[in-house]
Structures are given as structure tokens and as C-alpha cells.
Amino acid sequence: MASKTVVVGSAVGLHARPATIIAEAAEKYDEEITLSTPEDEEGVDAASQLLIMTLGAEKGATVTITSDNAAAVEEIAALVESDLDAE
């Protein structure tokens, strides 16, 4: 299982727009991808916009991305680290 911990880069955290972009990217993969925080170690399905928003991850929060697919982990980690509100 691959995992990577990154810092949320979006100016207002993982709210609607960043969560939608991340969920759409995660949906492309057959393997489950999980996002977790130190406060929610169980994590949520990265393919669900609503579940991502329930993490309450603000800018600067740490998020761990986990999956059996290392490429998926890298793609989702890059999105979480980006300021998706700036695009």
C-alpha cells in the first residue's frame, strides 16, 4: 500500500471546488483512494466530494493519501498540495 502525507495548499482548504477536483481525479482509478487527517485517521473516500469536505482540512493542514495504486497517490497528493482555488 502506498501513502504520502502532504500539506493542503488551497487558500480556503478542501472546500467545494478543491474537493470536486480531487474527487473527479480519484474517480478515474479502480483502486480505492483514502484521504485522512490526524483528527480523522480512519479517512474518507477520495472519490466523494462531500466526504472530502467533512474532513474540514484547512490550508496548512496535513492530509495523508493512501491507495494500492502509487500513481493515484501521487496524482491526488499533487492536487491536495496545489492551490486549486487559484486555477
Backbone as a printed PyTorch tensor [residue, N CA C, xyz], in Angstrom:
tensor([[[  0.8530,  -1.1780,   0.0000],
         [  0.0000,   0.0000,   0.0000],
         [  0.8910,   1.2300,   0.0000]],

        [[  0.5840,   2.1700,  -0.8770],
         [  1.3360,   3.4230,  -0.9750],
         [  0.6240,   4.5080,  -0.1900]],

        [[  1.4030,   5.4090,   0.4060],
         [  0.8030,   6.5550,   1.0790],
         [  1.7700,   7.7250,   1.0260]],

        [[  1.2050,   8.9100,   1.1370],
         [  2.0030,  10.1260,   1.1300],
         [  1.2670,  11.1680,   1.9540]],

        [[  2.0060,  11.8700,   2.8100],
         [  1.4250,  12.9290,   3.6140],
         [  1.8600,  14.2720,   3.0430]],

        [[  0.8740,  15.1370,   2.8160],
         [  1.1320,  16.4490,   2.2210],
         [  0.3940,  17.5240,   3.0060]],

        [[  0.6960,  18.7760,   2.6820],
         [  0.0560,  19.9190,   3.3220],
         [ -0.9470,  20.5220,   2.3430]],

        [[ -2.1530,  20.8160,   2.8180],
         [ -3.2020,  21.3990,   1.9780],
         [ -2.7390,  22.7670,   1.4720]],

        [[ -2.7910,  22.9450,   0.1570],
         [ -2.3220,  24.1820,  -0.4520],
         [ -3.4090,  25.1680,  -0.8110]],

        [[ -4.6580,  24.7370,  -0.9070],
         [ -5.7370,  25.6450,  -1.2980],
         [ -5.9700,  26.6920,  -0.2160]],

        [[ -6.1600,  27.9170,  -0.6480],
         [ -6.2630,  29.0630,   0.2590],
         [ -7.3350,  28.9030,   1.3320]],

        [[ -8.4360,  28.2850,   1.0010],
         [ -9.5040,  28.1070,   1.9900],
         [ -9.7190,  26.6280,   2.3280]],

        [[ -8.7160,  25.8040,   2.1070],
         [ -8.8020,  24.3990,   2.4680],
         [ -9.5490,  23.5610,   1.4540]],

        [[ -9.9110,  22.3580,   1.8830],
         [-10.5760,  21.4100,   0.9840],
         [-12.0920,  21.6110,   1.0350]],

        [[-12.5320,  22.7410,   0.5210],
         [-13.9610,  23.0320,   0.4350],
         [-14.4810,  22.5520,  -0.9220]],

        [[-15.5930,  23.0800,  -1.3710],
         [-16.3110,  22.5440,  -2.5330],
         [-15.4730,  22.4310,  -3.8130]],

        [[-14.8480,  23.5050,  -4.2420],
         [-14.1310,  23.4590,  -5.5240],
         [-12.9500,  22.4830,  -5.4850]],

        [[-12.0250,  22.6130,  -4.5190],
         [-10.9270,  21.6460,  -4.4690],
         [-11.4130,  20.2100,  -4.2660]],

        [[-12.4280,  20.0220,  -3.4390],
         [-12.9510,  18.6750,  -3.1950],
         [-13.5130,  18.0680,  -4.4770]],

        [[-14.1620,  18.8760,  -5.2830],
         [-14.7110,  18.3900,  -6.5540],
         [-13.5930,  17.9690,  -7.5020]],

        [[-12.5630,  18.7900,  -7.6050],
         [-11.4390,  18.4740,  -8.4960],
         [-10.7430,  17.1900,  -8.0530]],

        [[-10.5290,  17.0500,  -6.7540],
         [ -9.8780,  15.8540,  -6.2210],
         [-10.7530,  14.6220,  -6.4460]],

        [[-12.0410,  14.7270,  -6.1570],
         [-12.9510,  13.5900,  -6.3350],
         [-13.0190,  13.1410,  -7.7910]],

        [[-13.0680,  14.1000,  -8.7120],
         [-13.1100,  13.7490, -10.1400],
         [-11.8340,  13.0210, -10.5610]],

        [[-10.7000,  13.4390, -10.0400],
         [ -9.4400,  12.7570, -10.3640],
         [ -9.4250,  11.3550,  -9.7680]],

        [[ -9.9180,  11.2040,  -8.5530],
         [ -9.9230,   9.8970,  -7.8800],
         [-10.8570,   8.9010,  -8.5640]],

        [[-11.9280,   9.4000,  -9.1460],
         [-12.9010,   8.5270,  -9.8180],
         [-12.3000,   7.7910, -11.0160]],

        [[-11.2150,   8.2870, -11.5650],
         [-10.5820,   7.6600, -12.7310],
         [ -9.9350,   6.3220, -12.3980]],

        [[ -9.6850,   6.0930, -11.1210],
         [ -8.9550,   4.8920, -10.7060],
         [ -9.9090,   3.8210, -10.1870]],

        [[ -9.5530,   2.5650, -10.4630],
         [-10.3510,   1.4400,  -9.9690],
         [-10.0840,   1.1900,  -8.4850]],

        [[ -8.8630,   1.4820,  -8.0440],
         [ -8.4900,   1.2320,  -6.6550],
         [ -9.0820,   2.3060,  -5.7390]],

        [[ -9.3580,   1.9200,  -4.4960],
         [ -9.8410,   2.8820,  -3.5160],
         [ -8.6880,   3.8060,  -3.1230]],

        [[ -9.0050,   5.0730,  -2.9770],
         [ -8.0470,   6.0800,  -2.5250],
         [ -8.6580,   6.7320,  -1.2950]],

        [[ -7.8790,   6.8120,  -0.2320],
         [ -8.3730,   7.3600,   1.0260],
         [ -7.5930,   8.6140,   1.4070]],

        [[ -8.3220,   9.6060,   1.8970],
         [ -7.7170,  10.8010,   2.4740],
         [ -7.9700,  10.7550,   3.9760]],

        [[ -6.9310,  11.0190,   4.7550],
         [ -7.1080,  11.0510,   6.2040],
         [ -6.3230,  12.2140,   6.7940]],

        [[ -6.7260,  12.6090,   7.9920],
         [ -6.0520,  13.6680,   8.7360],
         [ -5.7040,  13.1210,  10.1090]],

        [[ -4.8420,  13.8190,  10.8560],
         [ -4.5590,  13.3560,  12.2170],
         [ -5.8250,  13.2880,  13.0820]],

        [[ -6.8000,  14.1420,  12.8030],
         [ -8.0530,  14.1480,  13.5490],
         [ -9.0090,  13.0470,  13.0930]],

        [[ -8.8700,  12.6000,  11.8500],
         [ -9.7390,  11.5600,  11.2840],
         [ -8.8460,  10.5080,  10.6440]],

        [[ -8.2710,   9.6580,  11.4640],
         [ -7.3130,   8.6680,  10.9780],
         [ -7.9540,   7.5800,  10.1420]],

        [[ -9.2630,   7.3590,  10.3140],
         [ -9.9590,   6.3470,   9.5120],
         [ -9.9920,   6.7690,   8.0510]],

        [[-10.1810,   8.0510,   7.8120],
         [-10.1550,   8.5780,   6.4600],
         [-11.4710,   8.4780,   5.7280]],

        [[-11.4670,   9.0880,   4.5500],
         [-12.6600,   9.1270,   3.7100],
         [-12.2850,   8.7620,   2.2810]],

        [[-13.2810,   8.3820,   1.5160],
         [-13.1160,   8.0250,   0.1090],
         [-12.8140,   9.2900,  -0.6990]],

        [[-11.6700,   9.3000,  -1.3770],
         [-11.2610,  10.4670,  -2.1510],
         [-12.1380,  10.6960,  -3.3770]],

        [[-12.9620,   9.7400,  -3.7370],
         [-13.8500,   9.9010,  -4.8860],
         [-15.1680,  10.5680,  -4.5020]],

        [[-15.3100,  10.9700,  -3.2310],
         [-16.5400,  11.6050,  -2.7650],
         [-16.2740,  13.0470,  -2.3380]],

        [[-16.7970,  13.9830,  -3.1020],
         [-16.6380,  15.3980,  -2.7930],
         [-17.1510,  15.7070,  -1.3910]],

        [[-18.3140,  15.2090,  -1.0570],
         [-18.9070,  15.5080,   0.2500],
         [-18.0770,  14.9420,   1.3990]],

        [[-17.5660,  13.7330,   1.2400],
         [-16.7490,  13.1460,   2.3040],
         [-15.4370,  13.9030,   2.4710]],

        [[-14.8470,  14.3490,   1.3770],
         [-13.6170,  15.1430,   1.4740],
         [-13.8810,  16.4030,   2.2920]],

        [[-15.0030,  17.0580,   2.0550],
         [-15.3220,  18.2860,   2.7700],
         [-15.5400,  18.0270,   4.2600]],

        [[-15.9920,  16.8180,   4.6240],
         [-16.2130,  16.5190,   6.0420],
         [-14.9130,  16.4500,   6.8290]],

        [[-13.7870,  16.3140,   6.1510],
         [-12.5030,  16.3000,   6.8490],
         [-12.2170,  17.6470,   7.5160]],

        [[-12.7650,  18.7100,   6.9500],
         [-12.5240,  20.0400,   7.4990],
         [-11.0710,  20.4740,   7.4030]],

        [[-10.3650,  19.9920,   6.3940],
         [ -8.9460,  20.2970,   6.2400],
         [ -8.7540,  21.7090,   5.6960]],

        [[ -8.1930,  22.5750,   6.5200],
         [ -7.9170,  23.9600,   6.1480],
         [ -6.5370,  24.0710,   5.5050]],

        [[ -6.2350,  25.2270,   4.9420],
         [ -4.9080,  25.4740,   4.3790],
         [ -3.8680,  25.2240,   5.4680]],

        [[ -2.8220,  24.4710,   5.1160],
         [ -1.7580,  24.1630,   6.0600],
         [ -1.9550,  22.8830,   6.8440]],

        [[ -3.1580,  22.2850,   6.7670],
         [ -3.4140,  21.0190,   7.4490],
         [ -2.6750,  19.8860,   6.7360]],

        [[ -2.3420,  18.8460,   7.4770],
         [ -1.7230,  17.6850,   6.8380],
         [ -2.7870,  16.6570,   6.4880]],

        [[ -2.6390,  16.0890,   5.3040],
         [ -3.5550,  15.0710,   4.7990],
         [ -2.7100,  13.9140,   4.2710]],

        [[ -3.0940,  12.7020,   4.6210],
         [ -2.4070,  11.5190,   4.1210],
         [ -3.2740,  10.8450,   3.0730]],

        [[ -2.6720,  10.5860,   1.9200],
         [ -3.3580,   9.9150,   0.8140],
         [ -2.8470,   8.4810,   0.7750]],

        [[ -3.7570,   7.5130,   0.7160],
         [ -3.3930,   6.1000,   0.7470],
         [ -4.1470,   5.3360,  -0.3280]],

        [[ -3.4430,   4.4320,  -1.0070],
         [ -4.0690,   3.5810,  -2.0240],
         [ -3.1160,   2.4470,  -2.3750]],

        [[ -3.6560,   1.4140,  -2.9970],
         [ -2.8130,   0.3500,  -3.5390],
         [ -2.1320,   0.8030,  -4.8260]],

        [[ -2.5820,   1.9030,  -5.3950],
         [ -2.0470,   2.4210,  -6.6540],
         [ -1.1530,   3.6280,  -6.3630]],

        [[  0.1490,   3.4480,  -6.4970],
         [  1.1060,   4.5180,  -6.1970],
         [  0.9150,   5.7380,  -7.1030]],

        [[  0.5560,   5.5040,  -8.3630],
         [  0.3300,   6.6260,  -9.2870],
         [ -0.8630,   7.4680,  -8.8410]],

        [[ -1.8890,   6.8060,  -8.3420],
         [ -3.0680,   7.5170,  -7.8380],
         [ -2.6970,   8.3560,  -6.6290]],

        [[ -1.8970,   7.8000,  -5.7430],
         [ -1.4540,   8.5370,  -4.5570],
         [ -0.7070,   9.7890,  -4.9770]],

        [[  0.1970,   9.6670,  -5.9280],
         [  0.9810,  10.8160,  -6.3840],
         [  0.1030,  11.8900,  -7.0260]],

        [[ -0.8520,  11.4700,  -7.8600],
         [ -1.7280,  12.4470,  -8.5190],
         [ -2.5950,  13.1940,  -7.5060]],

        [[ -3.2070,  12.4590,  -6.6050],
         [ -4.0850,  13.0960,  -5.6170],
         [ -3.2710,  13.9580,  -4.6530]],

        [[ -2.0940,  13.4970,  -4.2610],
         [ -1.2250,  14.2860,  -3.3780],
         [ -0.8600,  15.6170,  -4.0330]],

        [[ -0.5500,  15.5880,  -5.3150],
         [ -0.2010,  16.8180,  -6.0310],
         [ -1.3910,  17.7860,  -6.0430]],

        [[ -2.5890,  17.2620,  -6.1930],
         [ -3.7780,  18.1210,  -6.1800],
         [ -4.0000,  18.7260,  -4.7930]],

        [[ -3.8690,  17.9110,  -3.7520],
         [ -4.0790,  18.4170,  -2.3860],
         [ -3.0700,  19.5140,  -2.0750]],

        [[ -1.8380,  19.3700,  -2.5470],
         [ -0.7950,  20.3610,  -2.2890],
         [ -0.9820,  21.6520,  -3.0820]],

        [[ -1.7360,  21.5930,  -4.1700],
         [ -1.9150,  22.7530,  -5.0480],
         [ -2.9410,  23.7230,  -4.4860]],

        [[ -2.8160,  24.9670,  -4.9000],
         [ -3.8530,  25.9600,  -4.5760],
         [ -4.9050,  25.8600,  -5.6740]],

        [[ -5.8530,  24.9620,  -5.4960],
         [ -6.8660,  24.7030,  -6.5210],
         [ -7.8510,  25.8560,  -6.6650]],

        [[ -7.8180,  26.8050,  -5.7530],
         [ -8.6730,  27.9850,  -5.8660],
         [ -8.0720,  29.0030,  -6.8140]],

        [[ -6.7830,  28.8860,  -7.1020],
         [ -6.0850,  29.8520,  -7.9390],
         [ -6.2640,  29.5590,  -9.4220]],

        [[ -6.7390,  28.3670,  -9.7500],
         [ -6.8220,  27.9680, -11.1580],
         [ -8.1030,  28.4330, -11.8120]]])
